[in-house]
């Protein structure tokens, strides 16, 4: 593992800075839920067949990396005119480019113009300055575990944000703690966990550094994951081991305990790995060698297992009980995303997508029906009536029609179609109705008689004075009286008292 | 998080009924748990958390109850028995040795076996008849008073005197036993006051309204979508060394390049959200747990030295800066911290706040309401605060100070100055006041100016205020790509907010429907004051989305696994998430490349615009 003392490039997941940097991961947002992770490459001379250097091609156009580097995060980036049709015919293209003359008009994007380096011109293969295209735009975002989870290359089932946010919350994964993860899988949980435990790279300050100790059984996935961790600058924060934890347990560096305070098991059979996560040698194996617990000896250890089937849960919970875990709880997370939209119903709305062209209310329906009836009567009348009568009727019908249109005009119609209609929310078309069952448990510290004796000597009994907590009436009254007596004295002394109390709390 | 119960620390005590009590563990006091009994606090101080204790009967020569740690085998005895009985297929295969047994009229038999298991042999259907308990209330009270064996005797007797026990199915019997155990067993479990335990207690037992009904799921989501995490070692501005004759001009200027990893928080949950953020950023509790842990049992001398360089500047900063009267403050600070070499006192204008990894609170009243932080030893109103990470990492300012600082007295009134001779002639109290006011001036100036510099790493919000107005003033302060996470107990405010960023509204904005946007620079558009049609600039947020989560809890018992029958109702809680965008200047065309045909060149396909 490349750890310790090597100068670190801080991961863009943890401290992205204000601008995009070459060589680091960035996420291109194509549309609302469509993200594309991109490793930004500076122009090195040998380019990918494009005159502009490396290029991201999307359905919204082409985006040379030069337009994505050194811009503020969150920037909207216009597509550039890139000839994507003649890769491999580089030389020929270049000739024609040169014959076309000097650089075309520079892009209007302020962020972009300062990116294309002018000194590239005299580089061997000149980097063509990107020219804005009208095909579309993207936004560039700093990578976060949330975005990464939706955009990562899938290798196994992914632990999504609703699950991992709750898991990390319940596991008390906080800066400085060590978390064991078994079944690194696609790495979505790994990224979220490392953000939670991160409190600096190892070797920078003497304080104990948070770490994710991860295990992966599948060799292929292990290599891909290791590569990804290096690319993301997470070496030293995540220690990945290729191992079958059912057999091999959770020790690292040839038998050293990672001293973990939290454990996350995303395994098909967590109960087979659980005996390794004990405070002392489990009764099942006894081969005479010295046994080291991978858990922190002085802290309660929180665990979460992630299993899709109820049978797995039953077995896991049963094993947890036998191994002395307490506060065992099983939950299932149900997450719903909601879309907001305008529900537009009405007869007189312009025909548009999402508009329901039926009557808005009873009045509108009646108005419409009256109109139809009138038209119908007008059509049948000539066969029946005299001219005078008809003229009269027409007049009447006209006068009747007039107020209706006025009414319509007076009806509240919004200035813009997107202000029209009722604001409603609707669930997404397909929901993840079941991801997995989460089993939580805590393993308290092993408390020996010696430790008890030592503490008992430190805090002797028999000097009890006041009562804390639930009290009967008499005790409450007595305490109140005492408090009132204490209250005497001026503001200054009370303030001093409060400060002392705070100091007391801080010192202990 | 501390791993053992410390004296004078807040702890959570979980009772058999499932209720929790939050109690300050004062040494040499008695902790009373009402009907479950009482015990001396010294019996739990120094012991690790998550242990379950049983309150034992008083010994004849003692006037207090001792505690016994309940081993987990005993906690799960019933379950293990169940598992074993279901493992051997035929129920009569192995009859445990009976301890007590009663035969009822119709030939069914109830047996209590050695391990406390209650075996009922009956194939009958469940009965609907209600009162079957033959023990009267007085008899039960009597039993409780005699109450030996931590309430287990009462439970056993209750079960045996139940006439219809034989008519219960094994399911209802287990339920009955669990119910009685909850009521009478004298056990409790010690839990630390961390965010999950505290929030659960507030939500389920105290006042959920105070924390805006924020469930655990929502807190987890807000922390993640708000991207709350530790972000950089603390860094301080250099002390400008201002003398008492120097005013404003001697203030240390803001250095924007140092400002990193700062979160903007709007918190109407009495500090719970702030505490949760601080916990995720590693600044909620002092980092001393490891140190003292190692010191206590092993007396490791080197660990103390390790911590020193990091802790020392923090302590000095807080002591000197927050002090009311500098002289006394320094003395007490040194005494408590046991740091012998006294550093030269910092000048009045030294900024005690870290430039990185900070939380900036925006509050509507003149003081922020962060009362819950007291459970973690921080008092936002204490002028002379002992060392605590939040002292150096929590900055608070009012909306007035942010938006109209010239109207704020502390900000706008120039710093007091005085000649050294004059100062020396004053009474100590007046001199102390003089320094305090100058320090407060420097602090407020720094907070306000640094906040107005912007470039925040994220905005997290759980507020009763109108979110549109909050965003209007906070969006310009966010760095590009910074996450926004807004919690609301109800859906409607968030739906209204999301509607302001709808696709059609954005299209209208970019196509120039808002006449006011014409000829505005990007800077002006970023600080868009809001109009009737466009309360917010719809281009400033990306990927707006609303979601809600719900954890459904299950009971897992052999043969009886199912979701819990009842759960807390009320509001679900929703969260709005987005990222801050930096729109390109000028008009951005988006015709979409995929529909290219030879003839039509300039058709703008609206629906496919990247959002």
Boltz contact constraints between the chains, C-beta under 6 A:
constraints:
  - contact:
      token1: [A, 15]
      token2: [B, 231]
      max_distance: 6.0
  - contact:
      token1: [A, 18]
      token2: [B, 479]
      max_distance: 6.0
  - contact:
      token1: [A, 30]
      token2: [B, 610]
      max_distance: 6.0
  - contact:
      token1: [A, 31]
      token2: [B, 610]
      max_distance: 6.0
  - contact:
      token1: [A, 31]
      token2: [B, 611]
      max_distance: 6.0
  - contact:
      token1: [A, 32]
      token2: [B, 543]
      max_distance: 6.0
  - contact:
      token1: [A, 32]
      token2: [B, 611]
      max_distance: 6.0
  - contact:
      token1: [A, 59]
      token2: [B, 594]
      max_distance: 6.0
  - contact:
      token1: [A, 60]
      token2: [B, 610]
      max_distance: 6.0
  - contact:
      token1: [A, 61]
      token2: [B, 593]
      max_distance: 6.0
  - contact:
      token1: [A, 72]
      token2: [B, 480]
      max_distance: 6.0
  - contact:
      token1: [A, 72]
      token2: [B, 582]
      max_distance: 6.0
  - contact:
      token1: [A, 73]
      token2: [B, 480]
      max_distance: 6.0
  - contact:
      token1: [A, 73]
      token2: [B, 481]
      max_distance: 6.0
  - contact:
      token1: [A, 74]
      token2: [B, 480]
      max_distance: 6.0
  - contact:
      token1: [A, 74]
      token2: [B, 481]
      max_distance: 6.0
  - contact:
      token1: [A, 74]
      token2: [B, 580]
      max_distance: 6.0
  - contact:
      token1: [A, 74]
      token2: [B, 581]
      max_distance: 6.0
  - contact:
      token1: [A, 74]
      token2: [B, 582]
      max_distance: 6.0
  - contact:
      token1: [A, 75]
      token2: [B, 582]
      max_distance: 6.0
  - contact:
      token1: [A, 76]
      token2: [B, 583]
      max_distance: 6.0
  - contact:
      token1: [A, 76]
      token2: [B, 584]
      max_distance: 6.0
  - contact:
      token1: [A, 108]
      token2: [B, 586]
      max_distance: 6.0
  - contact:
      token1: [A, 109]
      token2: [B, 584]
      max_distance: 6.0
  - contact:
      token1: [A, 110]
      token2: [B, 585]
      max_distance: 6.0
  - contact:
      token1: [A, 134]
      token2: [B, 589]
      max_distance: 6.0
  - contact:
      token1: [A, 134]
      token2: [B, 591]
      max_distance: 6.0
  - contact:
      token1: [A, 135]
      token2: [B, 593]
      max_distance: 6.0
  - contact:
      token1: [A, 136]
      token2: [B, 590]
      max_distance: 6.0
  - contact:
      token1: [A, 136]
      token2: [B, 592]
      max_distance: 6.0
  - contact:
      token1: [A, 137]
      token2: [B, 588]
      max_distance: 6.0
  - contact:
      token1: [A, 137]
      token2: [B, 590]
      max_distance: 6.0
  - contact:
      token1: [A, 137]
      token2: [B, 610]
      max_distance: 6.0
  - contact:
      token1: [A, 138]
      token2: [B, 610]
      max_distance: 6.0
  - contact:
      token1: [A, 139]
      token2: [B, 542]
      max_distance: 6.0
  - contact:
      token1: [A, 139]
      token2: [B, 581]
      max_distance: 6.0
  - contact:
      token1: [A, 141]
      token2: [B, 481]
      max_distance: 6.0
  - contact:
      token1: [A, 141]
      token2: [B, 579]
      max_distance: 6.0
  - contact:
      token1: [A, 142]
      token2: [B, 481]
      max_distance: 6.0
  - contact:
      token1: [A, 144]
      token2: [B, 227]
      max_distance: 6.0
  - contact:
      token1: [A, 161]
      token2: [B, 224]
      max_distance: 6.0
  - contact:
      token1: [A, 162]
      token2: [B, 549]
      max_distance: 6.0
  - contact:
      token1: [A, 165]
      token2: [B, 220]
      max_distance: 6.0
  - contact:
      token1: [A, 165]
      token2: [B, 221]
      max_distance: 6.0
  - contact:
      token1: [A, 165]
      token2: [B, 224]
      max_distance: 6.0
  - contact:
      token1: [A, 166]
      token2: [B, 217]
      max_distance: 6.0
  - contact:
      token1: [A, 166]
      token2: [B, 220]
      max_distance: 6.0
  - contact:
      token1: [A, 169]
      token2: [B, 220]
      max_distance: 6.0
  - contact:
      token1: [A, 175]
      token2: [B, 230]
      max_distance: 6.0
  - contact:
      token1: [A, 175]
      token2: [B, 282]
      max_distance: 6.0
  - contact:
      token1: [A, 195]
      token2: [B, 229]
      max_distance: 6.0
  - contact:
      token1: [A, 198]
      token2: [B, 230]
      max_distance: 6.0
  - contact:
      token1: [A, 199]
      token2: [B, 230]
      max_distance: 6.0
  - contact:
      token1: [A, 199]
      token2: [B, 282]
      max_distance: 6.0
  - contact:
      token1: [A, 206]
      token2: [B, 306]
      max_distance: 6.0
  - contact:
      token1: [A, 208]
      token2: [B, 290]
      max_distance: 6.0
  - contact:
      token1: [A, 298]
      token2: [B, 3]
      max_distance: 6.0
  - contact:
      token1: [A, 298]
      token2: [B, 293]
      max_distance: 6.0
  - contact:
      token1: [A, 299]
      token2: [B, 3]
      max_distance: 6.0
  - contact:
      token1: [A, 300]
      token2: [B, 49]
      max_distance: 6.0
  - contact:
      token1: [A, 300]
      token2: [B, 50]
      max_distance: 6.0
  - contact:
      token1: [A, 317]
      token2: [B, 556]
      max_distance: 6.0
  - contact:
      token1: [A, 321]
      token2: [B, 76]
      max_distance: 6.0
  - contact:
      token1: [A, 324]
      token2: [B, 72]
      max_distance: 6.0
  - contact:
      token1: [A, 330]
      token2: [B, 554]
      max_distance: 6.0
  - contact:
      token1: [A, 330]
      token2: [B, 556]
      max_distance: 6.0
  - contact:
      token1: [A, 331]
      token2: [B, 551]
      max_distance: 6.0
  - contact:
      token1: [A, 331]
      token2: [B, 553]
      max_distance: 6.0
  - contact:
      token1: [A, 332]
      token2: [B, 552]
      max_distance: 6.0
  - contact:
      token1: [A, 333]
      token2: [B, 549]
      max_distance: 6.0
  - contact:
      token1: [A, 333]
      token2: [B, 551]
      max_distance: 6.0
  - contact:
      token1: [A, 334]
      token2: [B, 550]
      max_distance: 6.0
  - contact:
      token1: [A, 335]
      token2: [B, 549]
      max_distance: 6.0
  - contact:
      token1: [A, 336]
      token2: [B, 548]
      max_distance: 6.0
  - contact:
      token1: [A, 337]
      token2: [B, 547]
      max_distance: 6.0
  - contact:
      token1: [A, 338]
      token2: [B, 546]
      max_distance: 6.0
  - contact:
      token1: [A, 340]
      token2: [B, 495]
      max_distance: 6.0
  - contact:
      token1: [A, 340]
      token2: [B, 498]
      max_distance: 6.0
  - contact:
      token1: [A, 340]
      token2: [B, 499]
      max_distance: 6.0
  - contact:
      token1: [A, 416]
      token2: [B, 508]
      max_distance: 6.0
  - contact:
      token1: [A, 418]
      token2: [B, 502]
      max_distance: 6.0
  - contact:
      token1: [A, 418]
      token2: [B, 504]
      max_distance: 6.0
  - contact:
      token1: [A, 418]
      token2: [B, 505]
      max_distance: 6.0
  - contact:
      token1: [A, 423]
      token2: [B, 495]
      max_distance: 6.0
  - contact:
      token1: [A, 423]
      token2: [B, 499]
      max_distance: 6.0
  - contact:
      token1: [A, 425]
      token2: [B, 495]
      max_distance: 6.0
  - contact:
      token1: [A, 442]
      token2: [B, 50]
      max_distance: 6.0
  - contact:
      token1: [A, 444]
      token2: [B, 48]
      max_distance: 6.0
  - contact:
      token1: [A, 444]
      token2: [B, 50]
      max_distance: 6.0
  - contact:
      token1: [A, 444]
      token2: [B, 51]
      max_distance: 6.0
  - contact:
      token1: [A, 445]
      token2: [B, 48]
      max_distance: 6.0
  - contact:
      token1: [A, 447]
      token2: [B, 48]
      max_distance: 6.0
  - contact:
      token1: [A, 455]
      token2: [B, 46]
      max_distance: 6.0
  - contact:
      token1: [A, 459]
      token2: [B, 42]
      max_distance: 6.0
  - contact:
      token1: [A, 459]
      token2: [B, 45]
      max_distance: 6.0
  - contact:
      token1: [A, 459]
      token2: [B, 46]
      max_distance: 6.0
  - contact:
      token1: [A, 461]
      token2: [B, 40]
      max_distance: 6.0
  - contact:
      token1: [A, 461]
      token2: [B, 42]
      max_distance: 6.0
  - contact:
      token1: [A, 463]
      token2: [B, 28]
      max_distance: 6.0
  - contact:
      token1: [A, 464]
      token2: [B, 28]
      max_distance: 6.0
  - contact:
      token1: [A, 464]
      token2: [B, 29]
      max_distance: 6.0
  - contact:
      token1: [A, 464]
      token2: [B, 30]
      max_distance: 6.0
  - contact:
      token1: [A, 464]
      token2: [B, 40]
      max_distance: 6.0
  - contact:
      token1: [A, 465]
      token2: [B, 28]
      max_distance: 6.0
  - contact:
      token1: [A, 466]
      token2: [B, 29]
      max_distance: 6.0
  - contact:
      token1: [A, 467]
      token2: [B, 30]
      max_distance: 6.0
  - contact:
      token1: [A, 467]
      token2: [B, 32]
      max_distance: 6.0
  - contact:
      token1: [A, 468]
      token2: [B, 23]
      max_distance: 6.0
  - contact:
      token1: [A, 468]
      token2: [B, 26]
      max_distance: 6.0
  - contact:
      token1: [A, 468]
      token2: [B, 29]
      max_distance: 6.0
  - contact:
      token1: [A, 468]
      token2: [B, 31]
      max_distance: 6.0
  - contact:
      token1: [A, 469]
      token2: [B, 23]
      max_distance: 6.0
  - contact:
      token1: [A, 469]
      token2: [B, 31]
      max_distance: 6.0
  - contact:
      token1: [A, 469]
      token2: [B, 32]
      max_distance: 6.0
  - contact:
      token1: [A, 470]
      token2: [B, 32]
      max_distance: 6.0
  - contact:
      token1: [A, 470]
      token2: [B, 33]
      max_distance: 6.0
  - contact:
      token1: [A, 470]
      token2: [B, 34]
      max_distance: 6.0
  - contact:
      token1: [A, 471]
      token2: [B, 32]
      max_distance: 6.0
  - contact:
      token1: [A, 499]
      token2: [B, 384]
      max_distance: 6.0
  - contact:
      token1: [A, 502]
      token2: [B, 379]
      max_distance: 6.0
  - contact:
      token1: [A, 502]
      token2: [B, 386]
      max_distance: 6.0
  - contact:
      token1: [A, 503]
      token2: [B, 336]
      max_distance: 6.0
  - contact:
      token1: [A, 503]
      token2: [B, 386]
      max_distance: 6.0
  - contact:
      token1: [A, 504]
      token2: [B, 8]
      max_distance: 6.0
  - contact:
      token1: [A, 505]
      token2: [B, 8]
      max_distance: 6.0
  - contact:
      token1: [A, 505]
      token2: [B, 377]
      max_distance: 6.0
  - contact:
      token1: [A, 506]
      token2: [B, 377]
      max_distance: 6.0
  - contact:
      token1: [A, 506]
      token2: [B, 386]
      max_distance: 6.0
  - contact:
      token1: [A, 507]
      token2: [B, 336]
      max_distance: 6.0
  - contact:
      token1: [A, 508]
      token2: [B, 6]
      max_distance: 6.0
  - contact:
      token1: [A, 508]
      token2: [B, 7]
      max_distance: 6.0
  - contact:
      token1: [A, 508]
      token2: [B, 8]
      max_distance: 6.0
